[in-house]
Amino acid sequence: MLTIAMALAAAGLPDESQCRTIAQEPEAALAYAAGLQGFIYGYPLVDLLKQQQNETHRIAQDQPVAAPVNTIAVYPHLLTPETQGQLRAANADTLYLNAWLDLSRGPVLVDVPTFGARYYTLAFMDLYGRPHHLGTRTNGGTARRYALVGPSGGTVPPGYETFPLPTDTAWMLGRVLVTGDADLPRAKALAAEIKLTGPAGTPVTAAEPLQPYDSLRYFELLNSALRQVPAKPGETALLAQFDQAGFGPSRQFDASKLRPAEKLGLGCAVRLGPKVLAQRGFRPARVQNGWMWSGAMADPGNDFLLRAEVARGGYVNAPEESIYPAAITDNRGEMLDGQRQYRIRFAKGQLPPVNAFWSLTAYDRASSQLVANTLKRYNIGDRTRGLRYDRDGSLSLYLSARKPPAGSSNWLPVPAGSFHVVMRLYLPRSEALDGSYALPPIERIEP
């Protein structure tokens, strides 16, 4: 398990006016240049280590899950605004399972029961934010036994399939489909049958939340990560720059030993880095009828900006597992606002093409979080009871903060202010992946 030193004093970051003086100090400018590259490159590593710390400790009384490493914590309910915790753009379709893995002391074993036709996936996120899946798509729902093996290796017991992961620290986020409230107990029972066996972690204790974005602790965490992950081909020169700046894999980062100009440069990288990501990180490869999607999000390669923005937005699955086209504007090109009413009309035979399920979810645009509504409906899709189809066989879904004139059967309540929507297609068919199928536009119908 990665040990994170927590003794570094959380010195405040410089403000933006101080950052504007960087150009006047060459040493600060050099530190800022390397630091900004490090901030972008290291964002998923730092973000995941932050999550690991916060989910293996008790940081709040209402925390939905907390468990030692190599231990599964099953979320007690489908996620709602009250139970979503730190998850960003969480779904309300599946029961979540959460675990943090430490493979540095040898393989961790996973035993899964027979799921049959019920969809499930276990997504293992390596420290670079790349997902690796097992579940319905890979095993057809049959009972299986896997050995998760990291770079540290180890002996795989007889009867277990080797499932390699590129970093010893990994996050498992499992999803088990729930078809309705009455189905939740059965889904929870199946989730509880998934067994994880590995070296025990430290018992959960209370701790303050780790927040690495308000101090140079960001580079402490990044340095810790870089010293334990295997070197990636083609990144030697970049990591050498990080070494020169004090936070690369061959160095032990110590903020107290930085010169004032170095501290200013690195501090400004953390101060301004989030703005760089927000403005330049995500560039969709495909935009159809206002719906944005990029097949590169699950494996951005050397596009470190995209990799960081994917992590900032909440991570993704491999496209063959699921795709999440998102929309922030209506058919007039204006930002979605809950004070208006919208319609999405699927012509007959043009529902999202999937081999598992599809659903639509709305989130507050600033936080990517679910927002409470009186109907307590947080998604709408192929499992929503009581959907009404039009006489011509089409299906119209209505989005607004207020109940639409058409009634509540096909209504997805949305936040009262700015929001965005995500369409989830689990086990998407080829036409959804290659772009030959296009989701219909979000039509503004009022005012």
N, C-alpha and C positions, 0 to 999 in steps of 0.2 A: 504493500500500500504506500502511496506517495505521502510522505510526511511534510506538512505545510508549517513552516515556522510562523508563529503568530506574534513574535516579539517586536516586529518592526513598528515603530511609532508611526501613526497615521498622520503625517504632516499634511496640511492642507495644500491643495493644488494652487498654482498661480492663477490669477484671474485673466480674462482675455486681454485687458489693457497691458498687463505685463508681458503676455505672449507676443504682442505686437512689437516688442523691443528686441525680439530674437535676432532679427537681421543685423542689428548693431553689434552683436557679439558672436564672432565666428564659432567659438567653442559651444555656445548655446545652440546655434544653428545646426551644427553637426550632430549634437545630441538629439535635437528635435527630429532631424531627418531619420536617424537610425531608430529613434523611439517611435515615430509614427509608423514606420515600416513594421516595427515589432508589435505595436498595438494592433495593426491590421492583421498581420500574420498570426499573432498569438491569441486573437479574440476567442475562438472556440476553446482553446486549451484553458484559458483563464476562466471563461464562463462555466465550463464543465467542472473545473476544480471548485469554483464557488458553489455550484449546485451540490457537489459531493459533500463539501463541508456542511452546508445548510440542511442536507437531507440525511446525514448520518449523525446529526445532533438535534436536540430539541431547541429550536430557536423561537417558537411561539406556542402558546397553549392550544390554539386552534389549528396547528400544523396538520395537514391531511396525512402525511406519512413521515416516518423517521425510523430508520433501521440501521444496524451495523453493516459494514461491507459484507458481501457474499450472503446477504439475507434478503429475501423477497418481502416487500411490503405491498399488500393488496389494498388499493383504494377502497374505502367502505361503501362508496356510492358512485353512481354516474356523476360526472362533474357538473357543478352548478356554480354560479357566481360566489356562493359561500364556501365551496369546497375546492376550487381550482388551485388554490395555493399559488406557487411561483410559476406554474405552467403558463406559457404564452400560446395563444391561439389553440387552446385545448379543445378536444372534441367531446361531445355529449352523446356519442353513439356507442362507445365501448367502455368496459370496465378496465381501468388502468392497473398495471402491476409495475412496481418500481424497485430497482436494485442497483447498487453500486458494486462493481466487481474489482477484485484485486487478484490478478493472475501472476504476480511477481513471485509467489511461493508455490506455483504449480497450477495445474488445470483446476477449473471449477466445473463441476458436473451439473447438467440440467436434465431432469427426467420429466417428460411431458406425457399426459394421459391421452387417450383417444378423444378427439374433439369431433370426429365425424364431419357433418356438413356445416357446423358452426364455425364461422370465420374467427381466426386469431392470428396474431403475429407477435413474435418477440424481436424487437429491434435493438440491436447492440450498437451503441454509438461509440466509436473510438474517440480518442482525445482530439482528433482533428475535425470531428463533427461528421464523419462519414458513417452511414448506417449499414449494418449487416443483419440480414433477416433469416429467421427460421419460423416455420408455421404452416398454415394451410397451403400456401402457394408452393412451399418446398417439400412438404411431406404428405399432402393430401389429407391431413387430419388424423393420421395414424399415430399410435403411441411410439415415441422414440426416445433414445438416450444419447445425449451429446456431451462431449468434453470440450469446454472452452479453453483454448490454449493461446497464450500471449507470447511475446518475444522471449520471455524467460524460459519457455518450454516446460518440460516435465513429462512424466510417464502417463499415457492414456490407459485407463483400465480396460480389460477385455469387455467387449459388448457395447462400447461407446464409440460413436462417430466423432472424429476430430472436427472441431469448428474453430478455425484459426481467427484470431483478432490481432490487428497490427500494433496495439498498445496494451500494456499490462493493466492500465486503468481504463475502465469502460463503464458506460451507463446503459442499463437495460430498461427500456420502457416497453412493457407488454400491453397488448390490447386484445380484449375478448369481447366479441359482439354481444350486445344485449338487444333483444327484439322488442322489449317493452318492460313496464314495471313488474309485471307478473313473472317475467323471465329472469329478473335480477338474481334471486336466490340460486337458481341453477347455474348461472354464469359465475357467481362468486364461488360456488362449490367446485366448479371445474378449475377456476383460477387457483384455488387453494391446493389443488392436486399437483400443480407444477412445483417440482422440488429443485432446490439449488443446494449443492453440497460443496463446500470448500473451506479453506482455513478461516476460522472465526475472526471477526473483526472486533474492535473495541466496543463495549456496550455503549448505548446511547446515553449521553449526558447533556445537560443544559449548556447552551452557549449563546453568545451574541451573534446575530447574523453577520456573515462575512460579506462585505461590500467593497470590492477591490477597485471600483471606478472613481473613488474620491481621494486617492492618495497614490503614492509610489508603490504601494503594496501590489499594484497591478504587475509591476516588473519583478517583484519577489515571486509571485505565483508563476509568472511566465518562465522565469529562470528555473524554478523547481521543476516545472514540466519539461523544459528543454533538456534538463540534465538526466531525465529518466526515459524519454521516448527514443526509439532508434532513429539514427540519422536517415534522412530521406535523400535519395539520389538527386543530384542537381542543385542541392541547397547549401553546399559547402561555403560558397562565397557569401551568401546572405547571412548564414550563421556566424561567419567570421566577423561580419560587421556588427552583429549583436554582441559578440565577445568583446569587440573593441569598445562598445558602448557600456559594457559592464553587466549585461544580463543574458549573454549567450551561454551555450551549454558547457563551455570550458571555464566559466567564471562562477564565482559565488557572489551573487548580488548583495551589496551592502549600501543602502541609501546614505548611511552616515558618513561614508568615505567619498561621496560625490562632491566635486567642487560646485560652488554656487551656480556657475553657468551650466554645468551638466544637469544639476537638479532642475534648473529652470527649463531646459530643453526637454527633458523627459517628462516633467510635470505638464508642460504644454501639450505634449503628445497625448497624454491621458485626458487633458481638458478638451482638446479639439478633436480627438479621434472619433468620438461618437457622431459629431457633425459631419465628418468626412464620410462615415459609413452611411448615414441617413441620406446624404446627397448623391453619393456615387456608388453605393454598394450593389443594389439590385438592378439589373437590366434584363427584363424578360426576353426570352428568345422568341416567344410567340405571344401576340396579342390578337384575340379574335372576339369581336363584339364587346370589347371592353374587358374581357377576361384575360388575365396575365398568367403566364406559366413559363418556366424554364426547365427543360430536362436536365440541364447541367447542375441543378441545385444540389442533387445528392452526391455528385462527384465533380466539384469545381476545378479539380486539377491544380494548376498554378494560378488560378484566378483568386488570389487571396482576399480581394475586396468582396467578391461574391460569397466566398466561404464564410467570411466574417458576418456579412449581412444575413446569410441564412441562419447562422447561430443567433444573431441578435433578434431575428424574427421568430425563433422557436424551434429550429431544426426541421428536417423533412425525412420522409421515407424514400427508399429507392423507387423510381417511377413504375417499375413493374409491380410493385407492391401497392402503391397508391399515389395518386397525383392530387394536388390541391390548387386548382386554378383560383385566383383571387381577383376581386374587383373593388375598385375604390371610386369609380365614376359611373354615372348613368349613361343612357343612350345619347344624351346631349353633351357629354363630355364634362359634366359638372360633378363635383364631389358629392358622394352619398350623404344624405342628411335625414335623420329620423323624423323631422317635422314634415317631410314630404312622403308621398305614397308611391310605391313602385310595384311593377308586375314583371314576372319572368314567365313567359308562355312557351311551353314545350308542345310542339305540334305532335299529332298522333304518330306514334312509332319513333319519336325523337327524344325519348328520355335518355339520360346519361348511360352510355354503354359500359356495363360493368359485369364482372363475374361474381362479385360479392355484394356490395351495396353502395348506395350513394346518399349524400345528405348535403344540406345547405345550412351554414351557421353564420351568424352575425357577431361582430366584435366591436368594442370601442376602438376607434382608429388609433388613438394615442397609446393605449396600453396593451392592445391585442388581447383584452380580457372579456369574458362573458359579462353581461350586464343584466341585473334582475328585471323581470317583467311579471305582470299580474297573471298572465296565462301559464307562467313557469314552463314555457316551451323555448328550448335553446337550440333546436335544430328542426329541420323539416326535410322529409325524404321518402324513400320507398318503403319505410317501415312505419310511417306516420298513419295512425288510425284515422279513418273518416275523411280522407282526402276526397274532394269532389272533382270529377272530370267533366269537361264541357261536352255538349251533345255531339260535337265533331270528333271526340276522343282526345282532345288536347287537354293539357293540365296547366293551369295558371296558379302561380304562387304569388302571394302579396307580402310586401315588406313595408312596414311603417311602425312608428312608435305607438300610434293610436289604432284601435280596431278598425279595419276597413269596412266600407259599406257591404262588401260581399260576405261578411261574417268571419268567424274565427277558424273554420275548418281548414282553409288553405293559407292561413296567416302565420308568418314568421315575425314575431315582435322584434324590433331592433332598438338600439340605444336612441335616446331622444336627440342626441347631437350627431356629430360626425362619426361615421362607422365605416367598416369595410366588411365584405363577405368572403367566405371561402366555400367553394364547392368541393366536397370530398368524393373521389371515385376510387373505391377499393377494388383491387384486382381489375384495373381498367383494361378494356379490350383494345386491340391494335388501332382501331379508328380514333380512339381518344388519345393515344400516344403519338400517332403520326400526323394529327391535325386534320384528318379528313372529316372528323365530327367536330362541330363547333357548338358550344353552349349558346343559348339565345341571349340577346341583350337584356339589360335591366332597364325597362321602360319607365320613365317618370309619367305617372298618370294624374298626379295632383301635387301642388297647385300648378 
